[in-house]
Amino acid sequence: MTEIPFHRDRAESAVSTPLTLAALEAFDDILDARSPSEFAEDRLPGATSAPALDDAERALVGTLYKQHSAFEAKRAGAPLVAKNIARLIEERFADKPRGWRPLVYCWRGGGRSGSLVHVLRQVGWDAVRLDGGYKAFRRQVVAELDSMPLELRLRVVCGPTGSGKSRLLEALGRAGAQVLDLEALAAHRGSVLGDLPEAPQPSQKAFETSLWTLLSRFDPARTVYVESESRKVGNLRVPDVLLARMRDSECLRLESPTGSRVRLLMEEYEHFVRAPAALAEKLDLLKDLHGAARIGEWKALAAGGDWDGLVARLLECHYDPAYLRSLPRNYKGAQHAPALEVRDISPAGFDELARRARADHG
């Protein structure tokens, strides 16, 4: 019988944290050997799912480990892992060239990633295991989010709701500026009405990994523009060190007439016009602040199709008072910051505003 040509002399290769983004991007692929649910919660930047055990199989092995022994768990898990790795090689990796070099990790860099790396290296690929696995990378992210913001030169974009802070960030990005758009990373516009349709928020861990990835790309010698966020963006918490750095940074302030703000908000929250029941549910969350009578008034405006009137009332009674209370408390430099007048809410108008912001304020 012909022997399978495995390379028995290929010793396992491993790398350890801390890892730079450049080091991660040097691999041809990053393979997450954890289960699909673990992968969905968070993963290394650029990783793809290559599970050595699916969720049900992982639960089975874990139960055997807790209720019986490590031996029983390994005896049950080994054929499952072997079957899944075989399928990955046949269905996912069959076209990979001889020089393919993937980084493989699991929860702690143990059995699952070790098994996958072993087989890949036996085939002849230069697979590398992440020592300590996702758990070690997660520790690195948490630690570096306490230090990376201190190296940044931030300029905070302030302004009342509807003044176009997010649109200015987008325009600054188009113009080549460094932009930290926390609302884009969090998939939320940052207010009680800020849920994005059909775009659930990521987990806190995934949000922080995305933030770490973006901060890793910034040049600390150049300005980074960021919006004046509060402590939470939807259900996600902005890391404490970053928030403190934002609040201590220089600001620029957008000024826009109420009519322009109403038009801009109508464009950005058009999905509520198509789903007034969803808007009513959100408005009910404000009853403790404004009382049932006022909430009923706002719902009546929506039911009658007076959307401009509703937005104007929300600005007057809810958003503007909250902004005027919180801004001087949290961003002390905002009141005396240079002001930029929003004259045109079109993309071209914000492109011009971005040009002015960079020319006037660096």
Buried (B, 14 or more C-beta within 10 A) or exposed (E): EEEEEEEEEBEEEBBEBEBEBEEBEEBEBBBBBBBBEBBBBBBBBEBEBBBBBBBEBBEBBEEBBEEEEEEBBBEBBEEBBEEBBEEBBEEBBEEBEEEBBBBBBBBBBBBBBBBBBBBBBBBBBBBBBBBBBBBBBBEBBEEBBEEBBEEBBBBBBBBBBBBBBBBBBBBBBEBEBBBBBBBBBBBBBBBBBBBBEEEEBBBBBBBBBBBBBBBBEBEEEEBBBBBBBEEEBBBBBBBEBBBEBBBEBBBBBBEBEBEBBBBBBBEBBEEBEEEBEBBBEBBEEBEEEBEEEBBEBBBEBBEEEEBBBBBBBBBEBBBBEBBEEEBEEBBEBBEEBEEBEBEEBEEEBBBBBBEEBBEEBE
